[in-house]
Amino acid sequence: MKLLLPSLFLLAVLVFSSCYTPIYDAQTLQELPRQEPSPLELSASFELFNWRYDIIRQQECVEDSDGDTSSEDVDYHPIGFDLGNGLFFDLNDNLSLRIDWLLGIDYTQNGDYAKLTYHSSHHRLVRELDLTPDHFQTKIIRPNGRSNSFQTAYTINENEVTCGIRNNRQRPVLEFIEKGVKFRRWLGNYHAIEEVEPGRFHRLRYPKRRVCDTFVLSKDEISLSNNYLIRREVQGDRIQIFRRRISGRLHLLYTIQMTPDEIVVYDANRIGFSVNFKDQGFIYRHSNGTLERYWFRE
C-alpha cells in the first residue's frame, strides 16, 4: 500500500538533525558577490538519466505486510519543464537542478559528447561517465583496479525518444507532439504536457485528454500546478521557491543565490547545497557533509 505525501526535500527531521549544518553562515551569504539569474522560462523538456540534484523531492509512505510504514523517494519522471537557470520540474512534482546544465551539456537536442570523471565522499569508487549521441555509459572503478561498466542506449529524433530501460532494449519513452511532449507508457493511461498559448501549458491525461494541471509563466514568476511558485527577484539577484498553501498564502521554501562561480540553494535555516564551478567541472557540497566532484577528462 502506498500513499503519496507532498513531502519536501530537506524538511522536517532533516532540517533539525544535528548531522546537517548551514551551508554558509548568515553574514557570509550576505557578503557573497551577486550575479543576476537569467530570465525564467517554461518549456516542455525531458531528462533521461536521473542526472539531478534535488531541491524538492516528493516522498510516499509505504506500508509493509506487518503494517509498518516508511518513507521513500518518489521516482523521477522523465518529462517535465525546464524553468531556466538549470531548474527542472518533472511530472511527479520533483524540482531539481540539472547536472547536465551545470556541465554545459545538452543531449536533449541533437546529442552531445562528454567524457567525465565523478567521485563522491560517500564511497571510494570513481566513476567514468561517457555520453555520446546514442548511449550513456558508466564505468565504476574500484580501489583494487577492477571495474564494471553499465550502458544505457538511447535515440532522439524529431518524432520520439527511445531509451534502453530494460535489458538495454530500446523502447519508446516519449513522443514529441506539436506543442509539447507526450509520455508513452506500455500499459494503462499516459500523460502529456501541451502548450495551449504562449507561456501556458496543460498537463493532459490520455486517452481522454483530461486536463489535470496548469502551468503558467508570467513575467518573473512561474505557477506550477497551483502548488508551487517560482519567483525571480531581479533587484535581490535571487530566485525564490514558494509553496502555495490551501489558504492561498505563499510559504518560502528555498532561495537560490548565484555568484560568478557558484550557485547556492538554501532554506530558512540555511540548510541546502552549493555548486562551485572550477577546474573544468564543479564541486557539489551538501549540508549533510556530502562532497561530489565532476570534471571533464581528455
Secondary structure, DSSP 8 states (H G I E B T S, - for coil): -EEEE---TT-THHHH-TT---SS-HHHHHHS----------EEEE-SS--EEEEE--EEEEE-TTS-EEEEE----SEEEEEETTEEEETTS-EEEEHHHHTT---SSS---EEEEEEETT-S-EEEEEE-SSEEEEEEE-TTS-EEEEEEEEEE-SSEEEEEEETTEEEEEEEEETTEEEE--SSS-EEEEEEEETTEEEEEEETTTEEEEEEEEETTEEEETTTEEEEEETTTTEEEEEEE-TTS-EEEEEEEEEETTEEEEE-TT--EEEEEEETTEEEEEETTS-EEEEEE--
